Amino acid sequence: MRDIITIPLNNEESLIIASDNSGGIGMKEHDLVRVSYETVAYYSFRVAAMECIAAGGELVSVVLHNFCGDASWSKLVNGIQKGLDELNLKDIPITGSTESNFNLEQSAVGLVVIGKKSLDKKTDKIFSKNLKLAVIGMPLVGNEVIDLAHEVVPLSTFQEVSKLEDILIWPIGSKGILTELNQMFPTKEFSKEMICTELDIVKSSGPATCFIIAFEQCQEEDIIRLTAKYFHSIDVK
């Protein structure tokens, strides 16, 4: 099950709504991870946007919930715009609200991405022995996201892969690769012992620093070409 809500609009399309939250990450004295508000918003947008795109949605709007104070609003919007630019999306409206009556001791941000999906677009697959699996990027969390930024798969790469026919992509979140695999294929139960890969399959991937792709053998060359150094194969026993 994806972390999205699908709302049918008519006989041709539906709304896809995805969200992400962060707390204790920002520029306040008591924050646990100290990074700019542009970075905070970029990674929150990244998570929600990847969920929306993976579910077949085309982004139409972004809603920002800001609990970091009035002064941070423009920086947060800049972070969202950075993500939109990476996806080459123009004129996507950004709206939202700031908690300005009370000053919180730690930073907090909520972000919602809204997209539209054509009802005939398929975003599911049945697991079979002939299906190939890979992780694109590395699972990173906390300060690793900043220190190892070169290992974070770019949004533009995720978008290019999402355009391929007959593939399934799935952002990896805080519960790790193994949990996401079991959500991708609800009719198949994976255990840690069944998965062979160089990556830690139970480690948090924080703000979706990587994603899983399921594809046919004949597509492997194209996928490796698109993902290059970020490609990590997965074998299932």
C-alpha positions as CSV (number, residue, x, y, z in Angstrom):
1,M,0.0,0.0,0.0
2,R,1.4,3.4,-1.0
3,D,1.5,6.3,1.4
4,I,-1.0,8.2,-0.7
5,I,-4.8,8.9,-1.0
6,T,-6.5,8.4,-4.4
7,I,-9.7,10.3,-5.0
8,P,-11.6,9.7,-8.3
9,L,-12.7,12.9,-10.0
10,N,-14.5,11.4,-13.0
11,N,-14.3,8.5,-15.4
12,E,-10.9,9.6,-16.8
13,E,-8.7,10.8,-13.9
14,S,-8.3,10.9,-10.1
15,L,-6.5,13.1,-7.6
16,I,-3.3,11.7,-5.9
17,I,-2.5,13.2,-2.5
18,A,0.8,12.6,-0.8
19,S,2.4,14.2,2.3
20,D,5.5,14.3,4.5
21,N,6.4,15.8,7.9
22,S,9.6,16.7,9.6
23,G,10.3,17.7,13.2
24,G,13.4,18.7,15.1
25,I,15.2,19.5,11.8
26,G,16.1,23.1,11.0
27,M,17.8,26.1,12.4
28,K,16.3,26.4,15.9
29,E,18.6,26.0,19.0
30,H,16.9,22.7,20.1
31,D,16.8,21.1,16.7
32,L,18.4,17.6,16.5
33,V,19.7,18.1,13.0
34,R,20.9,21.6,12.0
35,V,20.3,22.3,8.3
36,S,18.9,25.3,6.4
37,Y,15.1,25.6,6.0
38,E,15.6,25.4,2.2
39,T,17.1,21.9,2.7
40,V,14.3,20.9,5.1
41,A,11.6,21.9,2.6
42,Y,13.5,20.3,-0.4
43,Y,13.6,16.9,1.3
44,S,10.0,17.0,2.5
45,F,8.9,18.0,-1.0
46,R,11.1,15.2,-2.4
47,V,9.3,12.5,-0.3
48,A,5.8,13.6,-1.1
49,A,6.6,14.3,-4.8
50,M,8.2,10.8,-5.2
51,E,5.2,9.1,-3.6
52,C,2.8,11.1,-5.9
53,I,4.8,10.3,-9.1
54,A,5.3,6.7,-8.2
55,A,1.5,6.3,-7.9
56,G,1.1,7.7,-11.4
57,G,0.4,11.3,-10.5
58,E,1.4,14.5,-12.3
59,L,2.0,17.3,-9.8
60,V,-0.5,20.2,-9.9
61,S,-0.1,21.9,-6.5
62,V,2.0,22.0,-3.2
63,V,0.6,22.9,0.3
64,L,3.1,23.9,3.0
65,H,2.5,23.9,6.7
66,N,5.1,25.9,8.5
67,F,5.8,25.8,12.2
68,C,9.3,27.3,12.0
69,G,8.2,31.0,12.1
70,D,7.4,33.8,9.6
71,A,11.1,34.4,8.8
72,S,11.5,30.9,7.4
73,W,8.6,31.0,4.9
74,S,10.6,32.3,1.9
75,K,13.4,29.8,2.6
76,L,11.0,26.9,2.8
77,V,9.4,28.0,-0.5
78,N,12.8,28.2,-2.1
79,G,13.4,24.6,-1.1
80,I,10.2,23.4,-2.7
81,Q,11.0,25.4,-5.8
82,K,14.4,23.7,-6.0
83,G,12.6,20.4,-6.1
84,L,10.1,21.6,-8.8
85,D,13.0,22.9,-10.9
86,E,14.8,19.5,-10.6
87,L,11.6,18.0,-12.0
88,N,11.5,20.7,-14.7
89,L,8.0,21.7,-13.5
90,K,6.9,25.3,-14.1
91,D,4.0,27.3,-12.7
92,I,3.1,24.8,-10.0
93,P,1.2,26.8,-7.3
94,I,2.5,26.7,-3.7
95,T,0.2,27.7,-0.9
96,G,0.0,27.1,2.8
97,S,0.1,28.6,6.3
98,T,2.5,29.6,9.1
99,E,2.0,29.2,12.8
100,S,2.8,32.8,13.9
101,N,0.9,33.1,17.2
102,F,3.3,30.8,19.1
103,N,7.0,30.2,18.9
104,L,8.0,26.5,19.0
105,E,11.3,25.4,20.5
106,Q,12.0,23.0,17.6
107,S,11.3,23.3,13.8
108,A,8.4,21.5,12.3
109,V,7.2,21.3,8.7
110,G,4.3,19.5,7.0
111,L,4.0,19.3,3.2
112,V,1.3,18.0,0.9
113,V,1.7,17.4,-2.8
114,I,-1.4,17.1,-5.0
115,G,-1.3,15.4,-8.4
116,K,-3.6,14.1,-11.1
117,K,-3.5,10.6,-12.5
118,S,-5.1,9.1,-15.6
119,L,-7.2,6.1,-14.6
120,D,-5.8,3.9,-17.3
121,K,-2.2,4.3,-16.0
122,K,-1.0,1.1,-14.3
123,T,1.3,1.3,-11.3
124,D,1.2,-2.2,-9.9
125,K,2.9,-5.5,-10.7
126,I,2.6,-9.2,-9.6
127,F,5.8,-10.6,-8.3
128,S,7.3,-13.5,-10.3
129,K,10.7,-15.2,-10.6
130,N,11.3,-13.5,-13.9
131,L,11.0,-10.0,-12.4
132,K,14.2,-8.1,-11.8
133,L,14.7,-5.8,-8.7
134,A,17.1,-3.0,-7.9
135,V,17.5,-0.2,-5.5
136,I,18.5,3.2,-7.0
137,G,20.5,5.3,-4.5
138,M,21.4,4.5,-0.9
139,P,19.4,4.5,2.3
140,L,20.6,7.5,4.3
141,V,19.2,9.2,7.4
142,G,19.9,12.2,9.6
143,N,23.2,13.9,9.0
144,E,24.2,11.3,6.4
145,V,21.8,13.0,4.0
146,I,24.0,16.0,4.1
147,D,27.4,14.4,4.5
148,L,26.7,11.8,1.7
149,A,24.6,13.9,-0.6
150,H,26.4,12.5,-3.6
151,E,24.7,9.1,-2.8
152,V,21.2,10.6,-2.8
153,V,19.5,9.7,-6.1
154,P,18.4,13.0,-7.9
155,L,14.7,13.7,-8.3
156,S,15.4,14.1,-12.0
157,T,16.7,10.5,-12.2
158,F,13.6,9.3,-10.4
159,Q,11.4,11.2,-12.8
160,E,13.1,9.8,-15.9
161,V,12.8,6.2,-14.6
162,S,9.2,6.7,-13.8
163,K,8.5,7.4,-17.5
164,L,9.6,3.9,-18.5
165,E,6.8,1.6,-19.6
166,D,5.9,-1.6,-17.7
167,I,8.0,-0.9,-14.5
168,L,7.1,-0.4,-10.9
169,I,8.9,2.2,-8.7
170,W,8.5,2.6,-5.0
171,P,10.2,5.3,-2.8
172,I,12.0,3.9,0.3
173,G,11.1,5.6,3.5
174,S,12.0,5.4,7.2
175,K,11.0,1.7,7.5
176,G,13.7,0.6,5.0
177,I,14.0,-1.6,1.9
178,L,12.6,-4.8,3.3
179,T,9.4,-3.2,4.6
180,E,8.8,-1.4,1.3
181,L,9.4,-4.6,-0.7
182,N,6.6,-6.3,1.3
183,Q,4.3,-3.4,0.6
184,M,5.1,-3.4,-3.2
185,F,4.1,-7.0,-3.5
186,P,1.4,-7.8,-0.9
187,T,1.0,-11.4,-2.3
188,K,4.6,-12.2,-1.6
189,E,6.2,-12.3,1.9
190,F,9.9,-11.4,1.9
191,S,12.3,-12.0,4.9
192,K,15.7,-10.6,5.5
193,E,17.3,-13.9,4.7
194,M,15.7,-14.0,1.2
195,I,17.2,-10.7,0.0
196,C,20.8,-10.5,-1.4
197,T,22.2,-7.0,-1.9
198,E,25.1,-4.9,-0.8
199,L,22.8,-2.5,1.0
200,D,21.4,-2.6,4.5
201,I,17.7,-3.6,3.8
202,V,16.4,-2.6,7.3
203,K,18.0,0.8,7.6
204,S,15.9,3.9,7.3
205,S,16.1,5.7,4.0
206,G,15.1,9.0,5.7
207,P,13.7,11.5,3.1
208,A,13.4,8.8,0.3
209,T,17.1,9.0,-0.6
210,C,16.6,5.9,-2.7
211,F,13.9,3.9,-4.4
212,I,13.1,0.3,-5.5
213,I,12.4,-0.5,-9.1
214,A,10.9,-3.7,-10.5
215,F,11.4,-4.4,-14.2
216,E,11.7,-7.0,-16.9
217,Q,15.1,-8.5,-17.8
218,C,15.0,-6.8,-21.3
219,Q,14.8,-3.3,-19.5
220,E,17.9,-3.7,-17.4
221,E,20.4,-2.1,-19.8
222,D,18.2,1.0,-20.2
223,I,17.7,1.3,-16.4
224,I,21.4,1.0,-15.7
225,R,22.1,3.7,-18.3
226,L,19.6,6.1,-16.7
227,T,20.7,5.4,-13.1
228,A,24.5,4.8,-13.6
229,K,26.3,4.9,-10.2
230,Y,23.1,4.8,-8.2
231,F,22.1,1.2,-9.4
232,H,22.3,-1.6,-6.8
233,S,20.9,-5.0,-7.8
234,I,18.7,-7.1,-5.6
235,D,18.5,-10.9,-5.8
236,V,15.7,-12.9,-4.2
237,K,16.4,-16.4,-3.0
